[in-house]
Amino acid sequence: MIRQLARDAVRIKMAAKTESPLISVYEFCYAAGFGCKIMGLSKEKTEELSRIADFADLKQQVQDLARAQKAAFEEDPQKTRLHSLIEGCRCRGELDEDARALFEMGCGESCGT
């Protein structure tokens, strides 16, 4: 249930006209995985990211990748919003089984928004 709620929250925030930041590790992990899909990262790179043990390290690496590949997000307003959500995330916390599953769920999502 937590996983579906976090996924839905990110999708709603991507479509919302008013800005609403990511508020949890779960939301960030889903957004990060989906961002990796949009950036077209290799399976090896996403697996490398999924093995990171520290949330702060995962967040920093995904934010750096998103900054470097900003153009991948510019073709669609919802993808542009996702980029903003990833870059602007200030969440802190720990990774757990649900967070990792949400990252993997995001990596497997369809890029059609």
Secondary structure, DSSP 4 states (H G I P E B T S, - for coil): -HHHHHHHHHHHHHH-SS-----SHHHHHHHHHHHHHHHT--HHHHHHHHT---HHHHHHHHHHHHHHTGGGGTTSHHHHHHHHHHHH--------HHHHHHHHHHHTS-S--
